[in-house]
Amino acid sequence: MLTRRLSLPATLLALAALLAGLLVGAPRAEATSTLLCKGFAACAKAGYSNFGYSAVYKQMWWRMYAGHNCTNYVAYRMVKNGMSTTRPWSGSGDARNWGVVFASKTNQKPKVGSIAWWSSNHVAYVQQVIDADTIVVSEDHWGGDFDWRMIRRAGGGWPTGFIHLKDERLTATAAPRITGAPKVDTPLAATSGSWNLPGAAYSYQWRANGVAITGATRPTYTPTAAQVGATFTVRVKATRYGYRAGSSVSTASAATAPGTMKATSAPTVTGLAKVGGVLTVTGGSFTPAASSSSIAWLADGVPIAGATTPTLKLGAVHLDRRITAVVTGRRAGYTGAVAASAPTAPVGPEKLTMSSEPTLTGAPHVGEPLTVAPGVVGPAGVSTTYKWFRDGKRIRGARAASYTPTTKDLGGRLSVRVVYAKPGYTSIGRMLQLAAPVRTYPRIRARSRTHRTITVTLSAEGVRYTRGKVTLINERGKRRTRVLERGATTFRAYWIRAGERTFTVIYQGSRLVERKSTVRVITVK
């Protein structure tokens, strides 16, 4: 067998390894245990891993003695778990010294990944914590072999303590997520995320704007009205017996939107839809219940200015319009909801009341005014208009309560239409008509032009020649009647005597000219 001379550094390194091995070379710990497997190959065949140690066990880890050695194996596992390759303490590497060096990290609670330590000079790696009194370890032995054992507390072989340098812990491989858009009264759900170890139990803690929400510890959470605008995160804590718990926090959600309030019943409008009537709105409900509400009245869909109370008095401006009441519910943290009533029938007019009929006074004569006494119509504010007619045809410009007939009206029958109106009310109309046509008064002249004759001449405004009959009577009652020709006639009679005589002249009238009589003193030639 060939040998190789070692250099001085190599020789020192080998010496150090030998000293370390002598310090940590602990005898096999006696324990109440069950051997699960022994030897790298046998354990691997039985499904118990050595985590790659079989390939590197002849190397020194943390300057422990290489080869089969409890401290070298556990040092290897600590490095595999992420600790530095440099031993985290100076001084003896003897197994009995580990619990002394790490006294602050040693307790009686086993965890997967913790170091089972016996003050009798042995260490092992805790692979499983079955319960508070039963664990499974993997270990190597000075002067022995690699194995897995199940150890029970009974029997005196329980470890002196457990050193927690780099316990295996639950680690999220994918952070939890919040599903759903944050909105008041709309549930959010959180996923647990993905973790490095199966079989974990998960607990949840929801936060609003980074502050934990009291009682929000379920996988779902429903934002409240007070949280409008808040962003949410959820912290998921994973636990599994025997392992260090792990936690992971989701990314923040979007800001919380207000909740949606919904109308559950429409308001009802009662009352008579007519001018002067009063409408009343009742009802209108929402879910969730509104904490306040407002009312608006609409006419044909257009808001009525100032109409915000439960009652609406209808005026003339509402005539023929359909009225709707709209109730808007409000609640903090929610969008407002609107509930509208069914529209009314078109608003109808009110009726005017007439307590006194109009009358037409005056005689139908040219130049003599005719006047309408308007009567009494209510309520207040009624306007009265007049239209005058001649033989049923409108007289242009005749719009006053009085009218003075002119010569154009001769022979015609005059009437006047009186109309009472008020916005929003049914108007009242009255037609007043004169019983007789318009006539004019005659002017009578009588004189004696020749011996024992009297000529009577009649004229009338608007009439070219007065027609009809004229009777002449002397003071003794003698009379004679003649027909006018071109507005005049001459009487000749024996009883017409010369001198100053008194006569009665009677014009019997015509269709256009009134009857008239007059007494005249005539000087007869």
DRENNUDREN-282148 format. One record per residue: x, y, z of N, C-alpha, C in turn; residue in three letters. Coordinates in steps of 0.2 Angstrom, whole numbers, plus 5000, padded with zeros to 4 digits. Each point is the difference from the previous one (the first is absolute). Layout:
XYZXYZXYZala
...
//
This chain:
500449945000499650065000500450065000met
499950054995500450065000499750055005leu
500550045003499850055004500350074998thr
499750055002500150074997500250045006arg
500650034999500250055005499550065000arg
499850025006499550065000500450065001leu
499850064997500350065002499850025007ser
500450055002499950035007499250025001leu
499850044996499350025001499549955000pro
500149954995499549945000500149965006ala
500649995003500149975006499750035006thr
500050075000499750035006499249994999leu
499850014994499249994999499849935002leu
500449954999499849935002500149995007ala
500550035003500050005008499450035003leu
499850064997499450045003499449955000ala
499949974994499549954999500049955005ala
500649975001500049955005499950025007leu
500250065002499850025007499350025000leu
499750024995499250015000499749945001ala
500249954996499749945000500049975007gly
500650005003500149985007499550035005leu
499950074999499650045004499249985000leu
499849984993499349994999499849935000val
500549965000499949924999499649985006gly
499350015000499649985006499849934999ala
499949965005499749935000499250014998pro
499849944997499350004998499550025006arg
499650044999499550025006499549945001ala
499949985006499549955002499450045000glu
499449974997499450035000499549955000ala
499350015002499549964998499850024993thr
500249964996499950024993499849944995ser
499850014994499949954995500450014994thr
500549964998500450014995499649994993leu
500050054996499650004994500449974994leu
500650025000500549984995500750015002cys
500549964997500750015001500449994994lys
500450054999500550004995499750044994gly
500450034996499850044995499649974995phe
500249944998499749964994499349975003ala
500149975006499349975003499550065001ala
500250055002499550065002499750024993cys
500550014995499750034994499549954997ala
500249935000499549954998499350005003lys
500150025007499350005004499750074999ala
500350044997499650074998500250055005gly
500649995004500250055005500750034997tyr
499950074998500650034997500550025004ser
500650014998500650025003500250074998asn
499650034995500050074998500750024997phe
500349954997500650014996500649995005gly
499949985006500650005004500449944998tyr
499849954997500449944999500550014995ser
499950064996500550024995500550045003ala
499950035006500550055002500249995008val
499849945002500149995007500750005002tyr
500449994995500849995002500350074999lys
499650054999500250075001499950035007gln
500350055002499950035006499550065000met
499550005004499550055000500150035007trp
500150075000500150045006500649985003trp
500549974997500649985003499949945004arg
499449964999499949945004500449944997met
500149955004500449944997499649974995tyr
500349994994499749974994499849935001ala
499649974996499849935000499449995005gly
499849945002499549995004500150045007his
499550055001500150045006499450045001asn
499750005006499450045001500050074998cys
500650035003500050074999500150024993thr
500449964996500250024993499350004996asn
499649955001499349994997499650065001tyr
499950025007499650055001500250074998val
500750015000500350064997499850004993ala
500149944996499850004993499350024999tyr
499549985004499350014999499950085002arg
500350035004499950075002500250044994met
500649984997500350034994499450004994val
499849934999499549994995499450045001lys
499850025006499450045002500150074999asn
500750024998500150074999500550045004gly
500249965005500550045005500750004996met
500450045003500750014997500449935001ser
500550004995500449945001500650015005thr
500050065003500450015006499749995006thr
500349965005499749985006499850065004arg
499450015002499850065004500250015007pro
500549965002500350015006500749985000trp
500450025005500749985000500149955006ser
500549965001500049965005499949934999gly
499849965005499949934999499449984995ser
500149964996499549974996499649945002gly
500249985006499749945004499350015000asp
499649954999499350005000499750025006ala
500349985006499850025006500050085001arg
500450034996500150075001499550044996asn
499649974995499650044996499450035004trp
499749975004499550035004500250055005gly
500650005002500350055005500150064996val
500349994994500250064995499450044998val
499449964999499450034997499549995006phe
500250025006499549995005499450054999ala
500150054997499450054999499549984995ser
500349954996499549974994499849935001lys
500149985007499849935001499450005005thr
499549964998499549995005499749934999asn
499449995003499849935000499549984995gln
499950054995499549994995500349984993lys
499949944998500349974994499750044994pro
500350014995499850034993500449964995lys
499649994994500449974995500550054998val
500649974999500650044998500450035006gly
499749995006500450015006500549945002ser
500550025004500549955002499849975006ile
499949935000499949965006500750005004ala
500050025006500750005003500049965007trp
500549965000500049965007500750035003trp
499950025006500650025004500549945001ser
499849944999500449945000500550004994ser
500050054996500450004994499849974993asn
499350034999499849974993499550064997his
500050014994499550044996499749964995val
499450024998499649974994499650054997ala
499749994994499650054996499349985001tyr
499650045002499349985001499650014994val
499849944997499649994994499350015000gln
499749985006499350005001499850015007gln
499550035002499750015006499349975000val
500049945003499349974999499550025006ile
500350015006499650035005500550035005asp
499850035005500450035005500549945003ala
499949945000500449955003500349954995asp
499950014993500349964995500350044995thr
500649984998500350034994500449954996ile
500150024994500449964995500750044999val
500549975000500750034999500449964995val
500450044996500549974996500750025003ser
500549955000500650015004500549964997glu
500650025002500649964998500449995007asp
500449955000500349985007500849994999his
500350035005500849995000500149925001trp
500449984995500149935000499549954998gly
499450034998499449964998499850024993gly
499350014999499750004993499550055001asp
499750024994499550054999499349965001phe
499550035004499449975001499450055001asp
499449975000499450045002499749975006trp
499850045005499749965006499450045002arg
499549975003499450035003500249995007met
499950065004500250015007499450025004ile
499949965005499450025005500350025006arg
499650055003500250035006500149955006arg
499649955001500049955005500749965000ala
500349995005500649955000500650045001gly
500050065001500650045002500550014994gly
499849994994500450014994499850074996gly
499650035003499850074997500550055000trp
500150044994500650045000499950055006pro
500750035002500050055005499650064998thr
500150024994499650064997500150004993gly
499750054997499950014993500350074998phe
500550004996500450064998499650034993ile
499850065000499750034995500450054996his
500449974995500550044996499750024994leu
499749954996499750014994499449954999lys
499550015004499449955000499750014993asp
499849944997499650014994499350035001glu
499950054996499450035001499550004993arg
499450025001499650004995500150074996leu
500149994994500250064995499550004995thr
499850064998499550014995500450004993ala
499849964996500350004993499650044995thr
499450025002499650054996499650045006ala
500050065000499650045005499349994999ala
499650015005499350005000499750064995pro
499449994998499750054995499350015003arg
499850074999499450025001499650004993ile
499449965000499650004994499450045001thr
499850034995499450055000500250075001gly
499650044997500150085000499750025007ala
500450045004499850025006499450054999pro
499449985004499450044999499649995007lys
499850055002499650005007499449954999val
500049955004499449955001500249944994asp
500550004997500249954995500649965003thr
499949935001500549975004500649994995pro
500650005004500749994997500249935002leu
500449974996500249935002500850005000ala
500349965004500750005000500249934998ala
500549994996500349934999500549995006thr
500249945001500549995005500750004998ser
500150014993500650004997500349934999gly
500649994998500349945000500649995004ser
500149945003500550005006500549944998trp
500650005003500549954999499849935003asn
499650005005499849935003499249994999leu
499849944999499349995000499749995007pro
499450005000499749985007499950055005gly
500250074998500050055005499350025001ala
499950035006499350045001500250075000ala
499550044997500050074999499650045004tyr
500250065002499650055004500150074996ser
499550045001500050064996499950065004tyr
500350054998499950075003500050054995gln
499450034999499950054996500250075003trp
500350044995500250075002499750054995arg
499850065003499750054996500550065001ala
500350024994500650055000500549985005asn
500249945001500549985004499949985007gly
499450025002499849995007499549935001val
500249965004499649945001499350015002ala
499549974997499350015001499849955005ile
499750025006499849965005499549954998thr
500149935001499649954999500049984992gly
500450034996500049984993500549954999ala
499849945002500549945000499849944996thr
499550014995499849954996500250014993arg
500049954995500250014994499650054996pro
499450025002499750054997499950065004thr
499950064997499850065004499650054996tyr
499550035003499650044996500150075003thr
500250054995500250075002499350035003pro
500150045005499550045002500050074998thr
499450045001499950064997500650055003ala
500249995006500550045003500749994996ala
500149954996500649994996500050024993gln
499650044998500050034993500750034999val
500349984995500750034998500649965003gly
499849965005500649965003500249944995ala
500749995001500349944997500149945005thr
499949944997500049955004500649954999phe
500349975005500549954999499849945005thr
500249944999499949955004500649965002val
500149995006500649965002499849935002arg
500349954996499949935001500549975004val
499849975006500549975004499949924999lys
500649974998499949924999500349975006ala
499749955003500349965006499949934998thr
500549965002500049935000500449975006arg
499749955003500349985007500749984999tyr
500450035004500749985000500450054996gly
499750044996500450054996499950075002tyr
500550044998499950075001499550034996arg
499650045003499450034996500350054995ala
499750004994500250054995499450054999gly
500150064997499550044998500250044994ser
499550024996500150044994499450054999ser
500150054997499550065000499950014992val
499450014999499850014993500250074998ser
499950014994500150074997499450045002thr
500050075000499450045002499550004994ala
499450005003499450004995500050074997ser
499550014995499850074998499650035006ala
499950074999499650035005499349985000ala
499750005006499349975001499550054997thr
499649984995499550044997499450005005ala
499550054999499450005004499649944999pro
499649985004499549954999499450034996gly
499649954997499550024996499349995004thr
499750065001499349995003499549994995met
499549965001499549984995499350025003lys
499650024995499350025002499649935000ala
499749995005499649945001499250014999thr
499850065001499350024998499950074998ser
499650014995499950074998499550045004ala
500150065000499550055004499450004997pro
499550025003499350004998499750085000thr
499750024995499750075000499350005000val
499750035005499350005001499850084999thr
499350004999499750074999499850014993gly
499650054999499650014993500550054996leu
500149974994500550034995499650054996ala
499950065003499750064997500250065003lys
500050054996500250075003499750025006val
500450025005499750015007500049945004gly
500149944998500049955004500749995003gly
500049955005500649995004500249934999val
500649984998500249935000500549995006leu
500049945002500449985006500449934998thr
500650005001500449944999500249975007val
499949935000500249965006500449944997thr
500349975005500449944998500650014996gly
500349944997500650004997500549975005gly
500349944999500449975005500649984996ser
500649985004500649994997500449945004phe
500449974997500549955004500750014998thr
500450015005499850015007499650065001pro
499750005006499650065002500350074999ala
499750054997500350065000500050045007ala
500550035001500050045006499750074999ser
500050024994499750064998499750004993ser
499550044999499750004993499850074998ser
499950014993499850074998499549984995ser
499550054999499550004995500050054994ile
499949984994500050044995499349994996ala
499750054998499449994995500250024993trp
499749964996500250024993499350004996leu
500150054995499450014995500249984993ala
499749944998500349984993500749995000asp
500349975006500749985001500450065001gly
499850065001500450065001499950025007val
500550015004500050025007499650065001pro
499650005005499650065002500450045005ile
500250064998500450045005499750015007ala
500449985005499750015007499649955002gly
499849954996499549955003500449945003ala
500150015006500449955004499649975006thr
499450025001499749975006499549954998thr
499749965005499649954998499350024997pro
499850065000499450024996500250054995thr
499650004995500050054994499450024998leu
499950075001499450034998500050024992lys
499649974996500050014993499750074998leu
500450034996499850064997499950004992gly
499950064998499850004992500649984996ala
500650015003500649984996500049924999val
499749965004500049935000499449974995his
499650054997499549974996500249964995leu
499749944999500149954995500749975000asp
500350005006500649975001499949945005arg
500449954999500049945004500550015006arg
499849995006500450025006500349935003ile
500750005001500349955003500450025006thr
500049965006500350015006500649955000ala
500650035001500649965001500350015007val
500149945003500450005006500749975000val
500450045002500749985000500349985007thr
500249945001500249975006500850015001gly
500250025005500750015001500349965007arg
500649985000500349975006500750004999arg
500450025005500750015000500349934997ala
500550014996500349954997499749964994gly
499450034998499649974994499950054995tyr
499949984994499750054995499350015001thr
499850054998499250025001499649954996gly
499449995002499649964996499350044999ala
499749994994499450044998499449954999val
499550025003499449974999499450054998ala
499749984994499650054997499349975000ala
499550045001499349985000499750004993ser
499549964999499750004993499750074999ala
500050034994499850064998499250015001pro
499850065002499350015000499750004993thr
499350015000499750024993500250074999ala
499950024994500150074999499650055004pro
500350055003499750045005499450044996val
499449995003499450034997499950075002gly
499650044997499850075002499550005006pro
500050055004499550015005499450044996glu
499450005003499550044998499950075003lys
499950054996499850065003499350005003leu
499850045005499450005002499750074999thr
499350004998499750064998499450015005met
500150055004499450025005499550054997ser
500250034995499650054997500150014993ser
499449994996500150004992500150074998glu
500350014994500150074997499450024997pro
499950074999499450034997500350054995thr
499550014995500250054995499450065000leu
500350065002499550055000500150054995thr
499550044998500050054995499549984994gly
499850064997499649994994500449994994ala
499849964995500349994994499950064995pro
500350065002499950064996500750034998his
500050024994500750034998500150065005val
500750005002500250055004499949995008gly
499649955001499849995007500449945003glu
500550005005500449955002499649945003pro
500349944998499749945003500649985006leu
499849975005500549995006499849935002thr
500649965002499949935003500250015007val
499549985004500249995007500249935001ala
500749995002500349934999499849955005pro
499650015005499849945004500649995005gly
499949945004500549995005500349934998val
500649994999500349934999500649995004val
500149955003500649985005500449944997gly
500649995003500350045006500350064997pro
500350035005500450074998500549994994ala
500150054997500550004994499749984994gly
499350004999499749984994500050064995val
500249994994500050054995499449994996ser
499750064998499450014996500250034993thr
499849974995500150034993499350004997thr
500050054995499350024996500250004993tyr
499549974996500050004993499350024997lys
500050054997499350034997499949974993trp
499449984998499849984994499450034997phe
500050014994499550034996499749944995arg
499449985001499749954996500549945000asp
500349985006500449945001500750014997gly
500250064998500750014997500350055005lys
500649985001500450045005500150074997arg
499950055005500150074999500850025002ile
500450014995500750025001500150055005arg
500449995005500250055005499550005006gly
499449974999499550015006500249945005ala
500450025005500249955005499950035007arg
499650055001499950035006499349985003ala
499950025007499449985003499450044997ala
500250054997499450044997500250014993ser
499450024996500150014993499450054998tyr
500250054996499550054997499949984993thr
499449984998499849994993500150064996pro
500249984994500150054994499549994995thr
500150044995499549994994500149944996thr
500749975001500149944997499649945003lys
499850015006499649955004499250004998asp
499850064996499350004999499749944997leu
499549985003499649944998500349935002gly
500650015003500349945002499849985007gly
500149935002499949985007500750005003arg
500150035006500650005003500049955006leu
500649975001500049955006500850015002ser
500149985006500650005003500249935004val
500649984998500249945004500450025006arg
499849975006500450025006500449935002val
500650005000500449945002500450025006val
499949955005500450005007500549955000tyr
500650025001500649955000500550015005ala
500349945002500550015005500549944998lys
500650005000500549954998499849945005pro
499949944996499949945004499349995002gly
499650044998499249995001499750004993tyr
499449965001499650004994499650074999thr
500150034994499750064999499350005000ser
499650065001499350004999499950064995ile
499549984996499850054994499350015001gly
499850064999499350024999499950054994arg
499449984996499950054995499350045001met
500150065000499550055002499850034993leu
499350004999499850024993499450055001gln
500050064996499450045000499449974996leu
499550015003499449984997499850034993ala
500150075000499850044994500650024996ala
500050014994500550034996500250075002pro
500550024998500250075001499650054996val
499850055003499650054996500350075002arg
499750054996500250075001499450045002thr
500150065003499450045001500050054995tyr
499350024998499950044995500050085002pro
500150044996500050075001499450034996arg
499550035003499450024996499950085000ile
499950024993499950074999499350014997arg
499750055002499350014997499950084999ala
499850024994499950074998499550014995arg
499750064999499550014995500450044995ser
500049984994500350034994499550044996arg
499449974999499550034996499450005004thr
499550034997499450025003499749935003his
499850005006499649945003500449934999arg
500650005000500449944999500650005006thr
500149935001500649995005500449954997ile
500650015000500549954997500449975006thr
500049945000500449965006500649974997val
500650015002500649974998500349965006thr
500249944998500449965005500749984998leu
500450015004500749974999500249965006ser
500549964999500349955005500749994998ala
500450005006500849984999500049934997glu
500450004994500249944997499549984995gly
499450044999499549984995500050054995val
500049994994500050054995499350034999arg
499549964999499350025000499649965005tyr
499650045005499649965005499449984996thr
499849945002499449974997499549995005arg
499449994998499549985005499450054999gly
499550005005499450055000500150055006lys
499750054998499950065005499350025000val
499850015007499350025001500050075003thr
499650054997499950075002499450015004leu
500050025006499350015004500050075002ile
499450044999499950075002499850005007asn
499950055003499850015007499349975001glu
499649994995499349985001500049924998arg
500549974999500149934999499949984993gly
499950054996500049984993500749974998lys
500049954996500649974998500049974993arg
500650004997500249974994500649975000arg
500149944996500649965000500350004993thr
500650014999500349994993500649965001arg
500249984994500749964999500550054998val
500649995003500550044999500349984993leu
500250054996500349994994500750045000glu
500549965000500750035000500150045006arg
499749985006500050025006499650065002gly
499550024995499550055002499349994997ala
499650045003499350004997499650065002thr
499550024996499750065001499249995001thr
499850035005499349995002499650064998phe
499449994997499550054997499349985003arg
499750045004499449985003499650075001ala
499349995000499650065002500150025007tyr
500249965004500050015007500750035002trp
500450014995500750035001499850084998ile
500050035005499750074999500650055002arg
500050064996500550045001500150035007ala
500650025002500150025006500549965004gly
500150025006500449965004499649945004glu
500249944998499649955002500449945003arg
499849965004500349955004499849934996thr
500649964999499949944996500449955004phe
499749945000500449945002500249964994thr
500749995000500349964994500249935003val
499849954997500149935002500449964994ile
500649985002500449964995499949935002tyr
499749954996499949945003500649954999gln
500550024998500749965000500049964994gly
500749975000500149954994500549955003ser
500249964996500549955002500650035003arg
500250064997500750035003499950065004leu
499450025000499950075004499449995005val
500150025006499650005005499350044999glu
499549985003499450045000500150065004arg
499750054998500050075004499450044999lys
499850035005499550055000500250075003ser
499850054997500250075003499450054999thr
500050055004499450054999500450064998val
499750034995500450064997499450064999arg
500350065001499650064999500250024993val
499550004995500250024994499650064997ile
500350044997499750064997499849984993thr
499349994999499849984994499850064996val
500350004993499950054996499350004997lys
//
